[in-house]
Amino acid sequence: IIALILTTCYSIQYMDRLAMGYVSTEMIADMNMSAVQFGQGMFWMLVFYGPMQGVVGAWCDRFGAKRVLLVSIVGWSILTFWLSMIQSYDTWFWRQIIFGLVCATEYVPSARIIARWFSKRQRAQASSVLSYAWILTPAWAPILVTNLVILFGAWRPFFVYAALFGMGPLQL
């Protein structure tokens, strides 16, 4: 159950990054951005996301993986909701940088929880469940995102609902 909860959290956060690619045409038009500006935002998100992994590891050692993961879930939900309200490239750009910093907090605490929660004999199995999010999410996200965008008639409502859905693991 713990491995499934961690996988669900990671999958939901991963969905946001994938969803932006599926709705990029609508986002670019709606915010009067160019494709280059959209790409720059995605680039800067990943530039900050990568190095934050080391920082997050130190935070897990200092504050505990559960606390860091809770901050990650709440932070992701707030930033996903914020995405639904963004109107300009400048705001998009800064949101992407902040998103890269905050959403780097998902994988490392999940891996740490697995390492501490499961016995040596079960760690690899639990890790394999977590890594399934990298395979599973790109399979279900396009179906969900595109159908909800069609249902809502716009891309913004999807991110409002995604942010609310992202808070779901806090109920467990």
CYANA upper distance limits for C-alpha pairs under 8 A (distance plus 0.5 A):
  1 ILE  CA      5 ILE  CA      6.66
  2 ILE  CA      6 LEU  CA      6.72
  3 ALA  CA      7 THR  CA      6.54
  3 ALA  CA    114 ILE  CA      7.70
  3 ALA  CA    126 ALA  CA      6.06
  3 ALA  CA    127 SER  CA      8.12
  3 ALA  CA    129 VAL  CA      6.77
  3 ALA  CA    130 LEU  CA      6.80
  4 LEU  CA      8 THR  CA      6.51
  4 LEU  CA    129 VAL  CA      7.42
  4 LEU  CA    130 LEU  CA      7.80
  5 ILE  CA      9 CYS  CA      6.73
  5 ILE  CA    169 PRO  CA      7.44
  6 LEU  CA     10 TYR  CA      6.68
  6 LEU  CA    110 SER  CA      6.54
  6 LEU  CA    130 LEU  CA      7.05
  7 THR  CA     11 SER  CA      6.41
  7 THR  CA    129 VAL  CA      7.16
  7 THR  CA    130 LEU  CA      5.11
  7 THR  CA    131 SER  CA      7.99
  7 THR  CA    132 TYR  CA      7.86
  7 THR  CA    133 ALA  CA      6.31
  8 THR  CA     12 ILE  CA      6.57
  8 THR  CA    133 ALA  CA      7.97
  8 THR  CA    169 PRO  CA      8.26
  9 CYS  CA     13 GLN  CA      6.83
  9 CYS  CA     73 ILE  CA      7.87
  9 CYS  CA    106 GLU  CA      8.33
  9 CYS  CA    166 GLY  CA      7.89
  9 CYS  CA    169 PRO  CA      7.12
 10 TYR  CA     14 TYR  CA      6.53
 10 TYR  CA    106 GLU  CA      6.83
 10 TYR  CA    107 TYR  CA      7.42
 10 TYR  CA    130 LEU  CA      8.20
 10 TYR  CA    133 ALA  CA      7.07
 11 SER  CA     15 MET  CA      6.56
 11 SER  CA    133 ALA  CA      5.55
 11 SER  CA    134 TRP  CA      7.85
 11 SER  CA    136 LEU  CA      8.27
 11 SER  CA    137 THR  CA      6.15
 12 ILE  CA     16 ASP  CA      7.52
 12 ILE  CA    137 THR  CA      8.40
 12 ILE  CA    166 GLY  CA      6.78
 13 GLN  CA     17 ARG  CA      7.93
 13 GLN  CA     76 TRP  CA      7.34
 13 GLN  CA    103 CYS  CA      7.94
 13 GLN  CA    106 GLU  CA      8.37
 13 GLN  CA    166 GLY  CA      7.95
 14 TYR  CA     18 LEU  CA      7.06
 14 TYR  CA    134 TRP  CA      8.44
 14 TYR  CA    137 THR  CA      7.53
 15 MET  CA     19 ALA  CA      6.32
 15 MET  CA    137 THR  CA      6.85
 15 MET  CA    138 PRO  CA      8.08
 15 MET  CA    141 ALA  CA      6.42
 16 ASP  CA     20 MET  CA      6.88
 16 ASP  CA     80 THR  CA      7.80
 16 ASP  CA    159 PHE  CA      8.46
 16 ASP  CA    162 ALA  CA      8.40
 17 ARG  CA     21 GLY  CA      7.59
 18 LEU  CA     22 TYR  CA      7.23
 18 LEU  CA    138 PRO  CA      7.66
 18 LEU  CA    141 ALA  CA      7.62
 18 LEU  CA    142 PRO  CA      8.27
 19 ALA  CA     23 VAL  CA      6.79
 19 ALA  CA    141 ALA  CA      7.45
 19 ALA  CA    142 PRO  CA      7.57
 19 ALA  CA    145 VAL  CA      6.73
 20 MET  CA     24 SER  CA      6.05
 22 TYR  CA    142 PRO  CA      7.40
 22 TYR  CA    145 VAL  CA      7.91
 22 TYR  CA    146 THR  CA      7.72
 23 VAL  CA     27 MET  CA      6.62
 23 VAL  CA    146 THR  CA      8.43
 23 VAL  CA    155 TRP  CA      6.90
 24 SER  CA     28 ILE  CA      6.35
 24 SER  CA     38 PHE  CA      8.21
 25 THR  CA     29 ALA  CA      6.79
 26 GLU  CA     30 ASP  CA      6.42
 26 GLU  CA    154 ALA  CA      8.42
 26 GLU  CA    155 TRP  CA      7.42
 27 MET  CA     31 MET  CA      6.48
 27 MET  CA     33 MET  CA      8.45
 27 MET  CA    155 TRP  CA      7.78
 28 ILE  CA     32 ASN  CA      6.29
 28 ILE  CA     33 MET  CA      5.29
 28 ILE  CA     34 SER  CA      6.72
 28 ILE  CA     35 ALA  CA      7.23
 28 ILE  CA     38 PHE  CA      7.36
 29 ALA  CA     33 MET  CA      6.98
 30 ASP  CA     87 GLN  CA      8.15
 31 MET  CA     86 ILE  CA      8.26
 31 MET  CA     87 GLN  CA      5.84
 31 MET  CA     88 SER  CA      5.71
 31 MET  CA     89 TYR  CA      7.11
 32 ASN  CA     88 SER  CA      7.67
 32 ASN  CA     89 TYR  CA      8.04
 33 MET  CA     37 GLN  CA      6.48
 33 MET  CA     38 PHE  CA      7.17
 33 MET  CA     88 SER  CA      8.08
 33 MET  CA     89 TYR  CA      6.53
 34 SER  CA     38 PHE  CA      6.86
 35 ALA  CA     39 GLY  CA      6.65
 36 VAL  CA     40 GLN  CA      6.62
 37 GLN  CA     41 GLY  CA      6.83
 37 GLN  CA     89 TYR  CA      7.71
 38 PHE  CA     42 MET  CA      6.94
 39 GLY  CA     43 PHE  CA      6.53
 40 GLN  CA     44 TRP  CA      6.67
 40 GLN  CA     93 PHE  CA      8.20
 41 GLY  CA     45 MET  CA      6.73
 41 GLY  CA     92 TRP  CA      7.36
 41 GLY  CA     93 PHE  CA      5.52
 41 GLY  CA     96 GLN  CA      6.17
 41 GLY  CA     97 ILE  CA      8.04
 42 MET  CA     46 LEU  CA      6.98
 42 MET  CA     96 GLN  CA      7.22
 43 PHE  CA     47 VAL  CA      6.67
 44 TRP  CA     48 PHE  CA      6.79
 44 TRP  CA     93 PHE  CA      8.36
 44 TRP  CA     96 GLN  CA      7.15
 44 TRP  CA     97 ILE  CA      6.29
 44 TRP  CA    100 GLY  CA      8.04
 45 MET  CA     49 TYR  CA      6.51
 45 MET  CA     96 GLN  CA      5.33
 45 MET  CA     97 ILE  CA      5.33
 45 MET  CA     98 ILE  CA      8.00
 45 MET  CA     99 PHE  CA      6.87
 45 MET  CA    100 GLY  CA      4.79
 45 MET  CA    101 LEU  CA      8.14
 46 LEU  CA     50 GLY  CA      6.62
 46 LEU  CA    100 GLY  CA      6.46
 47 VAL  CA     51 PRO  CA      7.80
 47 VAL  CA    100 GLY  CA      7.95
 48 PHE  CA     52 MET  CA      6.78
 48 PHE  CA     97 ILE  CA      6.94
 48 PHE  CA    100 GLY  CA      5.57
 48 PHE  CA    101 LEU  CA      6.13
 49 TYR  CA     53 GLN  CA      7.50
 49 TYR  CA     99 PHE  CA      8.47
 49 TYR  CA    100 GLY  CA      4.76
 49 TYR  CA    101 LEU  CA      6.00
 49 TYR  CA    102 VAL  CA      8.42
 49 TYR  CA    103 CYS  CA      7.54
 49 TYR  CA    104 ALA  CA      5.60
 50 GLY  CA    104 ALA  CA      7.71
 51 PRO  CA     55 VAL  CA      7.77
 52 MET  CA     56 VAL  CA      6.46
 52 MET  CA    101 LEU  CA      6.70
 52 MET  CA    104 ALA  CA      6.38
 52 MET  CA    105 THR  CA      8.23
 53 GLN  CA     57 GLY  CA      6.74
 53 GLN  CA    104 ALA  CA      6.43
 53 GLN  CA    105 THR  CA      7.63
 53 GLN  CA    108 VAL  CA      7.29
 54 GLY  CA     58 ALA  CA      7.06
 55 VAL  CA     59 TRP  CA      6.79
 56 VAL  CA     60 CYS  CA      6.60
 56 VAL  CA     68 VAL  CA      8.36
 56 VAL  CA    104 ALA  CA      7.77
 56 VAL  CA    105 THR  CA      6.35
 56 VAL  CA    108 VAL  CA      7.21
 56 VAL  CA    109 PRO  CA      8.22
 57 GLY  CA     61 ASP  CA      6.86
 57 GLY  CA    108 VAL  CA      6.72
 57 GLY  CA    109 PRO  CA      7.92
 58 ALA  CA     62 ARG  CA      6.70
 59 TRP  CA     63 PHE  CA      6.10
 59 TRP  CA     64 GLY  CA      7.57
 59 TRP  CA     65 ALA  CA      8.35
 59 TRP  CA     68 VAL  CA      7.62
 60 CYS  CA     64 GLY  CA      4.99
 60 CYS  CA     65 ALA  CA      5.09
 60 CYS  CA     67 ARG  CA      8.47
 60 CYS  CA     68 VAL  CA      6.83
 60 CYS  CA    108 VAL  CA      8.38
 60 CYS  CA    109 PRO  CA      6.77
 60 CYS  CA    112 ARG  CA      8.31
 61 ASP  CA     65 ALA  CA      7.90
 63 PHE  CA     67 ARG  CA      7.05
 63 PHE  CA     68 VAL  CA      7.54
 64 GLY  CA     68 VAL  CA      6.97
 65 ALA  CA     69 LEU  CA      6.49
 65 ALA  CA    108 VAL  CA      8.46
 65 ALA  CA    109 PRO  CA      4.99
 65 ALA  CA    110 SER  CA      7.73
 65 ALA  CA    112 ARG  CA      6.87
 65 ALA  CA    113 ILE  CA      6.84
 66 LYS  CA     70 LEU  CA      6.66
 66 LYS  CA    109 PRO  CA      7.38
 66 LYS  CA    113 ILE  CA      7.86
 67 ARG  CA     71 VAL  CA      6.78
 68 VAL  CA     72 SER  CA      6.63
 68 VAL  CA    105 THR  CA      7.16
 68 VAL  CA    109 PRO  CA      7.07
 69 LEU  CA     73 ILE  CA      6.75
 69 LEU  CA    105 THR  CA      7.04
 69 LEU  CA    106 GLU  CA      6.50
 69 LEU  CA    109 PRO  CA      6.38
 69 LEU  CA    110 SER  CA      7.71
 70 LEU  CA     74 VAL  CA      6.79
 70 LEU  CA    170 LEU  CA      8.04
 71 VAL  CA     75 GLY  CA      6.27
 71 VAL  CA    105 THR  CA      8.49
 72 SER  CA     76 TRP  CA      6.35
 72 SER  CA    102 VAL  CA      6.85
 72 SER  CA    103 CYS  CA      6.69
 72 SER  CA    105 THR  CA      5.90
 72 SER  CA    106 GLU  CA      6.44
 73 ILE  CA     77 SER  CA      6.72
 73 ILE  CA    106 GLU  CA      8.27
 73 ILE  CA    166 GLY  CA      7.27
 73 ILE  CA    167 MET  CA      7.14
 73 ILE  CA    170 LEU  CA      8.31
 74 VAL  CA     78 ILE  CA      6.74
 74 VAL  CA    166 GLY  CA      8.48
 74 VAL  CA    167 MET  CA      7.24
 75 GLY  CA     79 LEU  CA      6.62
 75 GLY  CA    102 VAL  CA      6.83
 75 GLY  CA    103 CYS  CA      8.01
 76 TRP  CA     80 THR  CA      6.44
 76 TRP  CA     99 PHE  CA      7.85
 76 TRP  CA    102 VAL  CA      7.42
 76 TRP  CA    103 CYS  CA      6.67
 76 TRP  CA    163 ALA  CA      7.97
 76 TRP  CA    166 GLY  CA      8.05
 77 SER  CA     81 PHE  CA      6.60
 77 SER  CA    162 ALA  CA      8.15
 77 SER  CA    163 ALA  CA      4.82
 77 SER  CA    164 LEU  CA      7.32
 77 SER  CA    166 GLY  CA      6.20
 77 SER  CA    167 MET  CA      7.01
 78 ILE  CA     82 TRP  CA      6.61
 78 ILE  CA    163 ALA  CA      7.26
 79 LEU  CA     83 LEU  CA      6.70
 79 LEU  CA     95 ARG  CA      7.74
 79 LEU  CA     99 PHE  CA      7.05
 79 LEU  CA    163 ALA  CA      8.48
 80 THR  CA     84 SER  CA      7.36
 80 THR  CA    159 PHE  CA      6.36
 80 THR  CA    160 VAL  CA      7.60
 80 THR  CA    162 ALA  CA      7.67
 80 THR  CA    163 ALA  CA      5.87
 81 PHE  CA     85 MET  CA      7.67
 81 PHE  CA    159 PHE  CA      6.43
 81 PHE  CA    160 VAL  CA      5.59
 81 PHE  CA    162 ALA  CA      8.30
 81 PHE  CA    163 ALA  CA      5.86
 82 TRP  CA     86 ILE  CA      6.98
 83 LEU  CA     92 TRP  CA      8.05
 83 LEU  CA     95 ARG  CA      7.98
 83 LEU  CA    156 ARG  CA      8.19
 83 LEU  CA    159 PHE  CA      7.36
 84 SER  CA    155 TRP  CA      8.42
 84 SER  CA    156 ARG  CA      5.07
 84 SER  CA    157 PRO  CA      7.23
 84 SER  CA    158 PHE  CA      8.40
 84 SER  CA    159 PHE  CA      5.99
 84 SER  CA    160 VAL  CA      6.60
 85 MET  CA    156 ARG  CA      7.81
 86 ILE  CA     91 THR  CA      6.73
 86 ILE  CA     92 TRP  CA      6.89
 87 GLN  CA     91 THR  CA      7.64
 87 GLN  CA     92 TRP  CA      8.27
 88 SER  CA     92 TRP  CA      6.71
 89 TYR  CA     93 PHE  CA      6.41
 90 ASP  CA     94 TRP  CA      6.92
 91 THR  CA     95 ARG  CA      6.46
 92 TRP  CA     96 GLN  CA      6.62
 93 PHE  CA     97 ILE  CA      7.08
 94 TRP  CA     98 ILE  CA      6.73
 95 ARG  CA     99 PHE  CA      6.32
 96 GLN  CA    100 GLY  CA      6.57
 97 ILE  CA    101 LEU  CA      6.94
 98 ILE  CA    102 VAL  CA      6.60
 99 PHE  CA    103 CYS  CA      6.15
100 GLY  CA    104 ALA  CA      6.61
101 LEU  CA    105 THR  CA      8.19
104 ALA  CA    108 VAL  CA      8.46
105 THR  CA    109 PRO  CA      7.39
106 GLU  CA    110 SER  CA      6.89
107 TYR  CA    111 ALA  CA      6.64
108 VAL  CA    112 ARG  CA      6.64
109 PRO  CA    113 ILE  CA      6.52
110 SER  CA    114 ILE  CA      6.78
111 ALA  CA    115 ALA  CA      6.70
111 ALA  CA    127 SER  CA      7.66
112 ARG  CA    116 ARG  CA      6.76
113 ILE  CA    117 TRP  CA      6.14
114 ILE  CA    118 PHE  CA      6.22
114 ILE  CA    123 ARG  CA      6.86
114 ILE  CA    126 ALA  CA      7.04
114 ILE  CA    127 SER  CA      7.33
115 ALA  CA    119 SER  CA      8.29
115 ALA  CA    123 ARG  CA      6.73
118 PHE  CA    122 GLN  CA      6.17
118 PHE  CA    123 ARG  CA      5.95
118 PHE  CA    126 ALA  CA      8.01
119 SER  CA    123 ARG  CA      6.62
120 LYS  CA    124 ALA  CA      8.35
122 GLN  CA    126 ALA  CA      6.70
123 ARG  CA    127 SER  CA      6.46
124 ALA  CA    128 SER  CA      6.55
125 GLN  CA    129 VAL  CA      6.96
126 ALA  CA    130 LEU  CA      6.97
127 SER  CA    131 SER  CA      6.63
128 SER  CA    132 TYR  CA      6.69
129 VAL  CA    133 ALA  CA      8.01
131 SER  CA    135 ILE  CA      7.97
132 TYR  CA    136 LEU  CA      6.34
133 ALA  CA    137 THR  CA      5.97
134 TRP  CA    138 PRO  CA      7.57
135 ILE  CA    139 ALA  CA      7.39
136 LEU  CA    140 TRP  CA      7.02
137 THR  CA    141 ALA  CA      6.06
138 PRO  CA    142 PRO  CA      7.30
139 ALA  CA    143 ILE  CA      8.22
140 TRP  CA    144 LEU  CA      6.82
141 ALA  CA    145 VAL  CA      6.31
142 PRO  CA    146 THR  CA      6.32
143 ILE  CA    147 ASN  CA      6.53
144 LEU  CA    148 LEU  CA      6.55
145 VAL  CA    149 VAL  CA      6.53
145 VAL  CA    158 PHE  CA      7.59
146 THR  CA    150 ILE  CA      6.63
147 ASN  CA    151 LEU  CA      6.56
148 LEU  CA    152 PHE  CA      6.47
148 LEU  CA    158 PHE  CA      6.81
149 VAL  CA    153 GLY  CA      6.14
149 VAL  CA    154 ALA  CA      5.86
149 VAL  CA    155 TRP  CA      5.74
149 VAL  CA    157 PRO  CA      8.09
149 VAL  CA    158 PHE  CA      6.70
150 ILE  CA    154 ALA  CA      7.44
152 PHE  CA    157 PRO  CA      7.10
152 PHE  CA    158 PHE  CA      8.03
154 ALA  CA    158 PHE  CA      8.30
155 TRP  CA    159 PHE  CA      7.78
156 ARG  CA    160 VAL  CA      7.29
157 PRO  CA    161 TYR  CA      6.85
158 PHE  CA    162 ALA  CA      6.53
159 PHE  CA    163 ALA  CA      6.50
160 VAL  CA    164 LEU  CA      6.98
161 TYR  CA    165 PHE  CA      6.52
162 ALA  CA    166 GLY  CA      6.44
163 ALA  CA    167 MET  CA      7.23
164 LEU  CA    168 GLY  CA      7.67
167 MET  CA    171 GLN  CA      8.01
168 GLY  CA    172 LEU  CA      7.98
